[in-house]
């Protein structure tokens, strides 16, 4: 799957983490390896890339209304979601987990599978032993 020590320990270092499970750039061999690790499409897309590779319309088609609600709660819109223009991103994109309000944290956790550690992009080796993981796992 292309991991080495640095890319295993850091958030979004490996290109696979920015793709959806069924992205055409994700090889069949990679998908098979992910399945061996216990991932399916829903778990991977939520827990690893947090639906970042889906555009707004794909979420609508794929029953992603709950994810859209979470994105909207975080300030995203159809126009800004997926934009590479950081000046159009909502303020929440530049906040730490603790700076989000309670509702934003709950939506990010329950619908987009974020945790304090993944939101703040904390390297895996710095996670506390009692780090929360999404209910998906």
Rosetta constraint file for C-alpha pairs under 8 A:
AtomPair CA 1 CA 16 HARMONIC 7.68 0.50
AtomPair CA 1 CA 30 HARMONIC 5.66 0.50
AtomPair CA 1 CA 33 HARMONIC 7.52 0.50
AtomPair CA 2 CA 14 HARMONIC 7.15 0.50
AtomPair CA 3 CA 7 HARMONIC 5.60 0.50
AtomPair CA 3 CA 8 HARMONIC 5.75 0.50
AtomPair CA 3 CA 14 HARMONIC 6.63 0.50
AtomPair CA 4 CA 8 HARMONIC 5.98 0.50
AtomPair CA 5 CA 9 HARMONIC 6.49 0.50
AtomPair CA 6 CA 10 HARMONIC 6.34 0.50
AtomPair CA 6 CA 13 HARMONIC 7.87 0.50
AtomPair CA 7 CA 11 HARMONIC 7.62 0.50
AtomPair CA 7 CA 12 HARMONIC 7.71 0.50
AtomPair CA 7 CA 13 HARMONIC 4.94 0.50
AtomPair CA 7 CA 14 HARMONIC 5.63 0.50
AtomPair CA 8 CA 13 HARMONIC 7.65 0.50
AtomPair CA 8 CA 14 HARMONIC 7.69 0.50
AtomPair CA 8 CA 124 HARMONIC 7.89 0.50
AtomPair CA 9 CA 123 HARMONIC 5.41 0.50
AtomPair CA 9 CA 124 HARMONIC 4.82 0.50
AtomPair CA 9 CA 125 HARMONIC 6.21 0.50
AtomPair CA 10 CA 121 HARMONIC 7.51 0.50
AtomPair CA 10 CA 122 HARMONIC 7.21 0.50
AtomPair CA 10 CA 123 HARMONIC 4.50 0.50
AtomPair CA 10 CA 124 HARMONIC 6.14 0.50
AtomPair CA 11 CA 118 HARMONIC 7.05 0.50
AtomPair CA 11 CA 121 HARMONIC 5.53 0.50
AtomPair CA 11 CA 122 HARMONIC 6.97 0.50
AtomPair CA 11 CA 123 HARMONIC 6.16 0.50
AtomPair CA 11 CA 124 HARMONIC 7.55 0.50
AtomPair CA 12 CA 17 HARMONIC 5.60 0.50
AtomPair CA 12 CA 18 HARMONIC 6.74 0.50
AtomPair CA 13 CA 17 HARMONIC 7.45 0.50
AtomPair CA 14 CA 18 HARMONIC 7.74 0.50
AtomPair CA 15 CA 19 HARMONIC 6.98 0.50
AtomPair CA 16 CA 20 HARMONIC 7.93 0.50
AtomPair CA 16 CA 26 HARMONIC 7.02 0.50
AtomPair CA 17 CA 48 HARMONIC 5.91 0.50
AtomPair CA 17 CA 49 HARMONIC 5.45 0.50
AtomPair CA 18 CA 48 HARMONIC 8.00 0.50
AtomPair CA 18 CA 49 HARMONIC 5.49 0.50
AtomPair CA 18 CA 52 HARMONIC 6.84 0.50
AtomPair CA 18 CA 53 HARMONIC 6.31 0.50
AtomPair CA 19 CA 23 HARMONIC 6.00 0.50
AtomPair CA 19 CA 25 HARMONIC 7.81 0.50
AtomPair CA 19 CA 26 HARMONIC 7.30 0.50
AtomPair CA 19 CA 49 HARMONIC 6.74 0.50
AtomPair CA 19 CA 52 HARMONIC 7.72 0.50
AtomPair CA 19 CA 53 HARMONIC 5.47 0.50
AtomPair CA 20 CA 26 HARMONIC 7.88 0.50
AtomPair CA 20 CA 41 HARMONIC 7.87 0.50
AtomPair CA 20 CA 44 HARMONIC 7.44 0.50
AtomPair CA 20 CA 45 HARMONIC 5.52 0.50
AtomPair CA 20 CA 49 HARMONIC 6.90 0.50
AtomPair CA 20 CA 51 HARMONIC 7.12 0.50
AtomPair CA 20 CA 52 HARMONIC 7.89 0.50
AtomPair CA 20 CA 53 HARMONIC 5.62 0.50
AtomPair CA 20 CA 54 HARMONIC 7.27 0.50
AtomPair CA 21 CA 26 HARMONIC 6.86 0.50
AtomPair CA 21 CA 31 HARMONIC 6.98 0.50
AtomPair CA 21 CA 40 HARMONIC 7.88 0.50
AtomPair CA 21 CA 41 HARMONIC 5.33 0.50
AtomPair CA 21 CA 44 HARMONIC 6.32 0.50
AtomPair CA 21 CA 45 HARMONIC 6.17 0.50
AtomPair CA 22 CA 26 HARMONIC 6.65 0.50
AtomPair CA 22 CA 41 HARMONIC 7.28 0.50
AtomPair CA 26 CA 30 HARMONIC 6.34 0.50
AtomPair CA 26 CA 31 HARMONIC 6.87 0.50
AtomPair CA 27 CA 31 HARMONIC 6.34 0.50
AtomPair CA 28 CA 32 HARMONIC 6.10 0.50
AtomPair CA 29 CA 33 HARMONIC 6.20 0.50
AtomPair CA 30 CA 34 HARMONIC 6.16 0.50
AtomPair CA 31 CA 35 HARMONIC 6.19 0.50
AtomPair CA 32 CA 36 HARMONIC 6.29 0.50
AtomPair CA 33 CA 37 HARMONIC 6.37 0.50
AtomPair CA 34 CA 38 HARMONIC 6.47 0.50
AtomPair CA 34 CA 39 HARMONIC 5.36 0.50
AtomPair CA 34 CA 40 HARMONIC 7.41 0.50
AtomPair CA 35 CA 39 HARMONIC 4.81 0.50
AtomPair CA 35 CA 40 HARMONIC 5.95 0.50
AtomPair CA 39 CA 43 HARMONIC 5.74 0.50
AtomPair CA 39 CA 44 HARMONIC 5.72 0.50
AtomPair CA 40 CA 44 HARMONIC 6.04 0.50
AtomPair CA 41 CA 45 HARMONIC 5.99 0.50
AtomPair CA 42 CA 46 HARMONIC 6.09 0.50
AtomPair CA 43 CA 47 HARMONIC 5.66 0.50
AtomPair CA 43 CA 48 HARMONIC 7.68 0.50
AtomPair CA 43 CA 136 HARMONIC 6.43 0.50
AtomPair CA 43 CA 137 HARMONIC 7.86 0.50
AtomPair CA 44 CA 48 HARMONIC 5.22 0.50
AtomPair CA 44 CA 49 HARMONIC 6.94 0.50
AtomPair CA 45 CA 49 HARMONIC 5.34 0.50
AtomPair CA 45 CA 50 HARMONIC 5.70 0.50
AtomPair CA 45 CA 51 HARMONIC 5.34 0.50
AtomPair CA 46 CA 50 HARMONIC 4.30 0.50
AtomPair CA 46 CA 51 HARMONIC 5.75 0.50
AtomPair CA 46 CA 111 HARMONIC 7.72 0.50
AtomPair CA 46 CA 112 HARMONIC 5.50 0.50
AtomPair CA 46 CA 113 HARMONIC 5.46 0.50
AtomPair CA 47 CA 112 HARMONIC 7.23 0.50
AtomPair CA 47 CA 113 HARMONIC 5.06 0.50
AtomPair CA 47 CA 114 HARMONIC 7.09 0.50
AtomPair CA 47 CA 134 HARMONIC 7.10 0.50
AtomPair CA 47 CA 136 HARMONIC 7.51 0.50
AtomPair CA 49 CA 53 HARMONIC 7.13 0.50
AtomPair CA 50 CA 112 HARMONIC 5.05 0.50
AtomPair CA 50 CA 113 HARMONIC 6.27 0.50
AtomPair CA 50 CA 114 HARMONIC 7.20 0.50
AtomPair CA 51 CA 67 HARMONIC 7.97 0.50
AtomPair CA 51 CA 112 HARMONIC 6.97 0.50
AtomPair CA 52 CA 82 HARMONIC 7.26 0.50
AtomPair CA 53 CA 82 HARMONIC 7.76 0.50
AtomPair CA 54 CA 58 HARMONIC 5.86 0.50
AtomPair CA 54 CA 59 HARMONIC 6.40 0.50
AtomPair CA 55 CA 59 HARMONIC 6.54 0.50
AtomPair CA 55 CA 81 HARMONIC 7.10 0.50
AtomPair CA 55 CA 82 HARMONIC 6.46 0.50
AtomPair CA 56 CA 60 HARMONIC 6.51 0.50
AtomPair CA 56 CA 68 HARMONIC 7.45 0.50
AtomPair CA 56 CA 78 HARMONIC 5.70 0.50
AtomPair CA 56 CA 81 HARMONIC 6.97 0.50
AtomPair CA 57 CA 61 HARMONIC 6.24 0.50
AtomPair CA 58 CA 62 HARMONIC 5.94 0.50
AtomPair CA 58 CA 64 HARMONIC 7.88 0.50
AtomPair CA 59 CA 63 HARMONIC 6.21 0.50
AtomPair CA 59 CA 64 HARMONIC 4.31 0.50
AtomPair CA 59 CA 65 HARMONIC 6.79 0.50
AtomPair CA 59 CA 67 HARMONIC 7.38 0.50
AtomPair CA 59 CA 68 HARMONIC 7.06 0.50
AtomPair CA 60 CA 64 HARMONIC 5.37 0.50
AtomPair CA 60 CA 65 HARMONIC 6.08 0.50
AtomPair CA 60 CA 68 HARMONIC 7.86 0.50
AtomPair CA 64 CA 68 HARMONIC 6.21 0.50
AtomPair CA 65 CA 69 HARMONIC 6.15 0.50
AtomPair CA 66 CA 70 HARMONIC 6.31 0.50
AtomPair CA 66 CA 111 HARMONIC 6.29 0.50
AtomPair CA 67 CA 71 HARMONIC 6.13 0.50
AtomPair CA 67 CA 111 HARMONIC 5.43 0.50
AtomPair CA 67 CA 112 HARMONIC 6.36 0.50
AtomPair CA 68 CA 72 HARMONIC 6.02 0.50
AtomPair CA 69 CA 73 HARMONIC 6.12 0.50
AtomPair CA 70 CA 74 HARMONIC 6.33 0.50
AtomPair CA 70 CA 104 HARMONIC 7.48 0.50
AtomPair CA 70 CA 107 HARMONIC 5.06 0.50
AtomPair CA 70 CA 108 HARMONIC 6.15 0.50
AtomPair CA 70 CA 111 HARMONIC 6.26 0.50
AtomPair CA 70 CA 112 HARMONIC 7.22 0.50
AtomPair CA 71 CA 75 HARMONIC 6.41 0.50
AtomPair CA 71 CA 76 HARMONIC 5.27 0.50
AtomPair CA 71 CA 77 HARMONIC 7.48 0.50
AtomPair CA 71 CA 108 HARMONIC 7.85 0.50
AtomPair CA 72 CA 76 HARMONIC 4.87 0.50
AtomPair CA 72 CA 77 HARMONIC 6.12 0.50
AtomPair CA 73 CA 103 HARMONIC 7.94 0.50
AtomPair CA 73 CA 104 HARMONIC 6.08 0.50
AtomPair CA 73 CA 107 HARMONIC 7.38 0.50
AtomPair CA 74 CA 90 HARMONIC 7.20 0.50
AtomPair CA 74 CA 92 HARMONIC 5.98 0.50
AtomPair CA 74 CA 93 HARMONIC 7.91 0.50
AtomPair CA 74 CA 104 HARMONIC 6.05 0.50
AtomPair CA 74 CA 108 HARMONIC 7.87 0.50
AtomPair CA 75 CA 89 HARMONIC 7.99 0.50
AtomPair CA 75 CA 90 HARMONIC 5.15 0.50
AtomPair CA 75 CA 91 HARMONIC 7.44 0.50
AtomPair CA 75 CA 92 HARMONIC 6.92 0.50
AtomPair CA 76 CA 80 HARMONIC 5.94 0.50
AtomPair CA 76 CA 81 HARMONIC 5.70 0.50
AtomPair CA 76 CA 89 HARMONIC 7.10 0.50
AtomPair CA 76 CA 90 HARMONIC 6.14 0.50
AtomPair CA 77 CA 81 HARMONIC 5.79 0.50
AtomPair CA 79 CA 83 HARMONIC 7.58 0.50
AtomPair CA 80 CA 88 HARMONIC 6.08 0.50
AtomPair CA 80 CA 89 HARMONIC 6.16 0.50
AtomPair CA 81 CA 89 HARMONIC 7.79 0.50
AtomPair CA 83 CA 88 HARMONIC 7.50 0.50
AtomPair CA 83 CA 89 HARMONIC 7.63 0.50
AtomPair CA 85 CA 89 HARMONIC 7.12 0.50
AtomPair CA 89 CA 93 HARMONIC 6.60 0.50
AtomPair CA 90 CA 94 HARMONIC 7.86 0.50
AtomPair CA 91 CA 95 HARMONIC 6.77 0.50
AtomPair CA 92 CA 96 HARMONIC 7.98 0.50
AtomPair CA 92 CA 100 HARMONIC 6.76 0.50
AtomPair CA 95 CA 99 HARMONIC 5.62 0.50
AtomPair CA 95 CA 100 HARMONIC 6.59 0.50
AtomPair CA 96 CA 100 HARMONIC 6.75 0.50
AtomPair CA 96 CA 119 HARMONIC 7.21 0.50
AtomPair CA 96 CA 120 HARMONIC 5.90 0.50
AtomPair CA 97 CA 105 HARMONIC 6.95 0.50
AtomPair CA 97 CA 115 HARMONIC 7.94 0.50
AtomPair CA 97 CA 116 HARMONIC 5.48 0.50
AtomPair CA 97 CA 119 HARMONIC 6.18 0.50
AtomPair CA 97 CA 120 HARMONIC 6.35 0.50
AtomPair CA 98 CA 116 HARMONIC 7.88 0.50
AtomPair CA 100 CA 104 HARMONIC 5.82 0.50
AtomPair CA 100 CA 105 HARMONIC 6.00 0.50
AtomPair CA 101 CA 105 HARMONIC 6.27 0.50
AtomPair CA 102 CA 106 HARMONIC 6.16 0.50
AtomPair CA 103 CA 107 HARMONIC 6.15 0.50
AtomPair CA 104 CA 108 HARMONIC 6.02 0.50
AtomPair CA 105 CA 109 HARMONIC 5.99 0.50
AtomPair CA 106 CA 110 HARMONIC 5.88 0.50
AtomPair CA 107 CA 111 HARMONIC 5.52 0.50
AtomPair CA 107 CA 112 HARMONIC 7.11 0.50
AtomPair CA 108 CA 112 HARMONIC 4.98 0.50
AtomPair CA 108 CA 113 HARMONIC 6.29 0.50
AtomPair CA 108 CA 114 HARMONIC 5.48 0.50
AtomPair CA 108 CA 115 HARMONIC 7.77 0.50
AtomPair CA 109 CA 113 HARMONIC 4.61 0.50
AtomPair CA 109 CA 114 HARMONIC 4.51 0.50
AtomPair CA 109 CA 115 HARMONIC 5.82 0.50
AtomPair CA 109 CA 134 HARMONIC 6.84 0.50
AtomPair CA 110 CA 114 HARMONIC 7.66 0.50
AtomPair CA 110 CA 134 HARMONIC 7.46 0.50
AtomPair CA 110 CA 135 HARMONIC 7.84 0.50
AtomPair CA 113 CA 134 HARMONIC 5.42 0.50
AtomPair CA 113 CA 136 HARMONIC 7.68 0.50
AtomPair CA 114 CA 118 HARMONIC 5.70 0.50
AtomPair CA 114 CA 119 HARMONIC 5.76 0.50
AtomPair CA 114 CA 134 HARMONIC 7.01 0.50
AtomPair CA 115 CA 119 HARMONIC 5.81 0.50
AtomPair CA 115 CA 132 HARMONIC 6.62 0.50
AtomPair CA 115 CA 133 HARMONIC 6.58 0.50
AtomPair CA 115 CA 134 HARMONIC 7.00 0.50
AtomPair CA 116 CA 120 HARMONIC 5.99 0.50
AtomPair CA 116 CA 132 HARMONIC 7.90 0.50
AtomPair CA 117 CA 121 HARMONIC 5.89 0.50
AtomPair CA 117 CA 122 HARMONIC 5.11 0.50
AtomPair CA 117 CA 123 HARMONIC 7.88 0.50
AtomPair CA 117 CA 127 HARMONIC 6.72 0.50
AtomPair CA 117 CA 131 HARMONIC 7.55 0.50
AtomPair CA 118 CA 122 HARMONIC 6.29 0.50
AtomPair CA 122 CA 126 HARMONIC 6.51 0.50
AtomPair CA 122 CA 127 HARMONIC 6.93 0.50
AtomPair CA 123 CA 127 HARMONIC 6.93 0.50
AtomPair CA 127 CA 131 HARMONIC 6.11 0.50
AtomPair CA 133 CA 137 HARMONIC 6.84 0.50
